[in-house]
């Protein structure tokens, strides 16, 4: 039996928070590139973001707000 993406999303929505975290980790690990390929890209992204924040072109969002948004029910 094949499960559609929409069905998977509905099932995932019924998981506990800790189960969703475990699922996210599993999914990310299944698609991440090996460390030696991704490290330079992440370094460049981090340096770019830092320069944007220091230059004032973007404003960071406090972690409390980010986590509160993540905990809100999705519609």
Phi and psi in radians as a Rosetta constraint file:
Dihedral C 1 N 2 CA 2 C 2 CIRCULARHARMONIC -1.724 0.35
Dihedral N 2 CA 2 C 2 N 3 CIRCULARHARMONIC 2.397 0.35
Dihedral C 2 N 3 CA 3 C 3 CIRCULARHARMONIC -1.843 0.35
Dihedral N 3 CA 3 C 3 N 4 CIRCULARHARMONIC 2.353 0.35
Dihedral C 3 N 4 CA 4 C 4 CIRCULARHARMONIC -1.405 0.35
Dihedral N 4 CA 4 C 4 N 5 CIRCULARHARMONIC 2.839 0.35
Dihedral C 4 N 5 CA 5 C 5 CIRCULARHARMONIC -1.037 0.35
Dihedral N 5 CA 5 C 5 N 6 CIRCULARHARMONIC -0.708 0.35
Dihedral C 5 N 6 CA 6 C 6 CIRCULARHARMONIC -1.098 0.35
Dihedral N 6 CA 6 C 6 N 7 CIRCULARHARMONIC -0.692 0.35
Dihedral C 6 N 7 CA 7 C 7 CIRCULARHARMONIC -1.150 0.35
Dihedral N 7 CA 7 C 7 N 8 CIRCULARHARMONIC -0.705 0.35
Dihedral C 7 N 8 CA 8 C 8 CIRCULARHARMONIC -1.079 0.35
Dihedral N 8 CA 8 C 8 N 9 CIRCULARHARMONIC -0.707 0.35
Dihedral C 8 N 9 CA 9 C 9 CIRCULARHARMONIC -1.085 0.35
Dihedral N 9 CA 9 C 9 N 10 CIRCULARHARMONIC -0.742 0.35
Dihedral C 9 N 10 CA 10 C 10 CIRCULARHARMONIC -1.129 0.35
Dihedral N 10 CA 10 C 10 N 11 CIRCULARHARMONIC -0.711 0.35
Dihedral C 10 N 11 CA 11 C 11 CIRCULARHARMONIC -1.123 0.35
Dihedral N 11 CA 11 C 11 N 12 CIRCULARHARMONIC -0.788 0.35
Dihedral C 11 N 12 CA 12 C 12 CIRCULARHARMONIC -1.071 0.35
Dihedral N 12 CA 12 C 12 N 13 CIRCULARHARMONIC -0.629 0.35
Dihedral C 12 N 13 CA 13 C 13 CIRCULARHARMONIC -1.113 0.35
Dihedral N 13 CA 13 C 13 N 14 CIRCULARHARMONIC -0.405 0.35
Dihedral C 13 N 14 CA 14 C 14 CIRCULARHARMONIC -1.556 0.35
Dihedral N 14 CA 14 C 14 N 15 CIRCULARHARMONIC -0.126 0.35
Dihedral C 14 N 15 CA 15 C 15 CIRCULARHARMONIC -1.291 0.35
Dihedral N 15 CA 15 C 15 N 16 CIRCULARHARMONIC 2.725 0.35
Dihedral C 15 N 16 CA 16 C 16 CIRCULARHARMONIC -1.206 0.35
Dihedral N 16 CA 16 C 16 N 17 CIRCULARHARMONIC 2.900 0.35
Dihedral C 16 N 17 CA 17 C 17 CIRCULARHARMONIC -1.032 0.35
Dihedral N 17 CA 17 C 17 N 18 CIRCULARHARMONIC -0.772 0.35
Dihedral C 17 N 18 CA 18 C 18 CIRCULARHARMONIC -1.159 0.35
Dihedral N 18 CA 18 C 18 N 19 CIRCULARHARMONIC -0.610 0.35
Dihedral C 18 N 19 CA 19 C 19 CIRCULARHARMONIC -1.197 0.35
Dihedral N 19 CA 19 C 19 N 20 CIRCULARHARMONIC -0.659 0.35
Dihedral C 19 N 20 CA 20 C 20 CIRCULARHARMONIC -1.141 0.35
Dihedral N 20 CA 20 C 20 N 21 CIRCULARHARMONIC -0.695 0.35
Dihedral C 20 N 21 CA 21 C 21 CIRCULARHARMONIC -1.074 0.35
Dihedral N 21 CA 21 C 21 N 22 CIRCULARHARMONIC -0.783 0.35
Dihedral C 21 N 22 CA 22 C 22 CIRCULARHARMONIC -1.086 0.35
Dihedral N 22 CA 22 C 22 N 23 CIRCULARHARMONIC -0.714 0.35
Dihedral C 22 N 23 CA 23 C 23 CIRCULARHARMONIC -1.120 0.35
Dihedral N 23 CA 23 C 23 N 24 CIRCULARHARMONIC -0.752 0.35
Dihedral C 23 N 24 CA 24 C 24 CIRCULARHARMONIC -1.072 0.35
Dihedral N 24 CA 24 C 24 N 25 CIRCULARHARMONIC -0.788 0.35
Dihedral C 24 N 25 CA 25 C 25 CIRCULARHARMONIC -1.037 0.35
Dihedral N 25 CA 25 C 25 N 26 CIRCULARHARMONIC -0.774 0.35
Dihedral C 25 N 26 CA 26 C 26 CIRCULARHARMONIC -1.061 0.35
Dihedral N 26 CA 26 C 26 N 27 CIRCULARHARMONIC -0.802 0.35
Dihedral C 26 N 27 CA 27 C 27 CIRCULARHARMONIC -1.123 0.35
Dihedral N 27 CA 27 C 27 N 28 CIRCULARHARMONIC -0.758 0.35
Dihedral C 27 N 28 CA 28 C 28 CIRCULARHARMONIC -1.111 0.35
Dihedral N 28 CA 28 C 28 N 29 CIRCULARHARMONIC -0.734 0.35
Dihedral C 28 N 29 CA 29 C 29 CIRCULARHARMONIC -1.101 0.35
Dihedral N 29 CA 29 C 29 N 30 CIRCULARHARMONIC -0.525 0.35
Dihedral C 29 N 30 CA 30 C 30 CIRCULARHARMONIC -1.326 0.35
Dihedral N 30 CA 30 C 30 N 31 CIRCULARHARMONIC -0.277 0.35
Dihedral C 30 N 31 CA 31 C 31 CIRCULARHARMONIC -2.063 0.35
Dihedral N 31 CA 31 C 31 N 32 CIRCULARHARMONIC -0.183 0.35
Dihedral C 31 N 32 CA 32 C 32 CIRCULARHARMONIC -1.209 0.35
Dihedral N 32 CA 32 C 32 N 33 CIRCULARHARMONIC 2.518 0.35
Dihedral C 32 N 33 CA 33 C 33 CIRCULARHARMONIC -1.346 0.35
Dihedral N 33 CA 33 C 33 N 34 CIRCULARHARMONIC 2.777 0.35
Dihedral C 33 N 34 CA 34 C 34 CIRCULARHARMONIC -0.986 0.35
Dihedral N 34 CA 34 C 34 N 35 CIRCULARHARMONIC 2.589 0.35
Dihedral C 34 N 35 CA 35 C 35 CIRCULARHARMONIC -0.873 0.35
Dihedral N 35 CA 35 C 35 N 36 CIRCULARHARMONIC -0.743 0.35
Dihedral C 35 N 36 CA 36 C 36 CIRCULARHARMONIC -1.123 0.35
Dihedral N 36 CA 36 C 36 N 37 CIRCULARHARMONIC -0.401 0.35
Dihedral C 36 N 37 CA 37 C 37 CIRCULARHARMONIC -1.580 0.35
Dihedral N 37 CA 37 C 37 N 38 CIRCULARHARMONIC -0.546 0.35
Dihedral C 37 N 38 CA 38 C 38 CIRCULARHARMONIC -1.611 0.35
Dihedral N 38 CA 38 C 38 N 39 CIRCULARHARMONIC -0.429 0.35
Dihedral C 38 N 39 CA 39 C 39 CIRCULARHARMONIC -0.988 0.35
Dihedral N 39 CA 39 C 39 N 40 CIRCULARHARMONIC -0.827 0.35
Dihedral C 39 N 40 CA 40 C 40 CIRCULARHARMONIC -1.085 0.35
Dihedral N 40 CA 40 C 40 N 41 CIRCULARHARMONIC -0.655 0.35
Dihedral C 40 N 41 CA 41 C 41 CIRCULARHARMONIC -1.154 0.35
Dihedral N 41 CA 41 C 41 N 42 CIRCULARHARMONIC -0.741 0.35
Dihedral C 41 N 42 CA 42 C 42 CIRCULARHARMONIC -1.155 0.35
Dihedral N 42 CA 42 C 42 N 43 CIRCULARHARMONIC -0.672 0.35
Dihedral C 42 N 43 CA 43 C 43 CIRCULARHARMONIC -1.074 0.35
Dihedral N 43 CA 43 C 43 N 44 CIRCULARHARMONIC -0.803 0.35
Dihedral C 43 N 44 CA 44 C 44 CIRCULARHARMONIC -1.091 0.35
Dihedral N 44 CA 44 C 44 N 45 CIRCULARHARMONIC -0.758 0.35
Dihedral C 44 N 45 CA 45 C 45 CIRCULARHARMONIC -1.083 0.35
Dihedral N 45 CA 45 C 45 N 46 CIRCULARHARMONIC -0.774 0.35
Dihedral C 45 N 46 CA 46 C 46 CIRCULARHARMONIC -1.091 0.35
Dihedral N 46 CA 46 C 46 N 47 CIRCULARHARMONIC -0.749 0.35
Dihedral C 46 N 47 CA 47 C 47 CIRCULARHARMONIC -1.146 0.35
Dihedral N 47 CA 47 C 47 N 48 CIRCULARHARMONIC -0.696 0.35
Dihedral C 47 N 48 CA 48 C 48 CIRCULARHARMONIC -1.117 0.35
Dihedral N 48 CA 48 C 48 N 49 CIRCULARHARMONIC -0.817 0.35
Dihedral C 48 N 49 CA 49 C 49 CIRCULARHARMONIC -1.097 0.35
Dihedral N 49 CA 49 C 49 N 50 CIRCULARHARMONIC -0.728 0.35
Dihedral C 49 N 50 CA 50 C 50 CIRCULARHARMONIC -1.076 0.35
Dihedral N 50 CA 50 C 50 N 51 CIRCULARHARMONIC -0.770 0.35
Dihedral C 50 N 51 CA 51 C 51 CIRCULARHARMONIC -1.095 0.35
Dihedral N 51 CA 51 C 51 N 52 CIRCULARHARMONIC -0.666 0.35
Dihedral C 51 N 52 CA 52 C 52 CIRCULARHARMONIC -1.135 0.35
Dihedral N 52 CA 52 C 52 N 53 CIRCULARHARMONIC -0.743 0.35
Dihedral C 52 N 53 CA 53 C 53 CIRCULARHARMONIC -1.173 0.35
Dihedral N 53 CA 53 C 53 N 54 CIRCULARHARMONIC -0.815 0.35
Dihedral C 53 N 54 CA 54 C 54 CIRCULARHARMONIC -1.140 0.35
Dihedral N 54 CA 54 C 54 N 55 CIRCULARHARMONIC -0.564 0.35
Dihedral C 54 N 55 CA 55 C 55 CIRCULARHARMONIC -1.413 0.35
Dihedral N 55 CA 55 C 55 N 56 CIRCULARHARMONIC -0.170 0.35
Dihedral C 55 N 56 CA 56 C 56 CIRCULARHARMONIC 1.455 0.35
Dihedral N 56 CA 56 C 56 N 57 CIRCULARHARMONIC 0.105 0.35
Dihedral C 56 N 57 CA 57 C 57 CIRCULARHARMONIC -1.373 0.35
Dihedral N 57 CA 57 C 57 N 58 CIRCULARHARMONIC -0.316 0.35
Dihedral C 57 N 58 CA 58 C 58 CIRCULARHARMONIC -2.389 0.35
Dihedral N 58 CA 58 C 58 N 59 CIRCULARHARMONIC 2.731 0.35
Dihedral C 58 N 59 CA 59 C 59 CIRCULARHARMONIC -2.074 0.35
Dihedral N 59 CA 59 C 59 N 60 CIRCULARHARMONIC 2.288 0.35
Dihedral C 59 N 60 CA 60 C 60 CIRCULARHARMONIC -1.189 0.35
Dihedral N 60 CA 60 C 60 N 61 CIRCULARHARMONIC 2.713 0.35
Dihedral C 60 N 61 CA 61 C 61 CIRCULARHARMONIC -1.872 0.35
Dihedral N 61 CA 61 C 61 N 62 CIRCULARHARMONIC 2.209 0.35
Dihedral C 61 N 62 CA 62 C 62 CIRCULARHARMONIC -0.998 0.35
Dihedral N 62 CA 62 C 62 N 63 CIRCULARHARMONIC 2.501 0.35
Dihedral C 62 N 63 CA 63 C 63 CIRCULARHARMONIC -0.975 0.35
Dihedral N 63 CA 63 C 63 N 64 CIRCULARHARMONIC -0.641 0.35
Dihedral C 63 N 64 CA 64 C 64 CIRCULARHARMONIC -1.033 0.35
Dihedral N 64 CA 64 C 64 N 65 CIRCULARHARMONIC -0.704 0.35
Dihedral C 64 N 65 CA 65 C 65 CIRCULARHARMONIC -1.222 0.35
Dihedral N 65 CA 65 C 65 N 66 CIRCULARHARMONIC -0.744 0.35
Dihedral C 65 N 66 CA 66 C 66 CIRCULARHARMONIC -1.045 0.35
Dihedral N 66 CA 66 C 66 N 67 CIRCULARHARMONIC -0.848 0.35
Dihedral C 66 N 67 CA 67 C 67 CIRCULARHARMONIC -1.160 0.35
Dihedral N 67 CA 67 C 67 N 68 CIRCULARHARMONIC -0.643 0.35
Dihedral C 67 N 68 CA 68 C 68 CIRCULARHARMONIC -1.098 0.35
Dihedral N 68 CA 68 C 68 N 69 CIRCULARHARMONIC -0.723 0.35
Dihedral C 68 N 69 CA 69 C 69 CIRCULARHARMONIC -1.102 0.35
Dihedral N 69 CA 69 C 69 N 70 CIRCULARHARMONIC -0.689 0.35
Dihedral C 69 N 70 CA 70 C 70 CIRCULARHARMONIC -1.155 0.35
Dihedral N 70 CA 70 C 70 N 71 CIRCULARHARMONIC -0.531 0.35
Dihedral C 70 N 71 CA 71 C 71 CIRCULARHARMONIC -1.435 0.35
Dihedral N 71 CA 71 C 71 N 72 CIRCULARHARMONIC -0.287 0.35
Dihedral C 71 N 72 CA 72 C 72 CIRCULARHARMONIC -1.097 0.35
Dihedral N 72 CA 72 C 72 N 73 CIRCULARHARMONIC 2.492 0.35
Dihedral C 72 N 73 CA 73 C 73 CIRCULARHARMONIC -1.099 0.35
Dihedral N 73 CA 73 C 73 N 74 CIRCULARHARMONIC 2.461 0.35
Dihedral C 73 N 74 CA 74 C 74 CIRCULARHARMONIC -1.488 0.35
Dihedral N 74 CA 74 C 74 N 75 CIRCULARHARMONIC 2.576 0.35
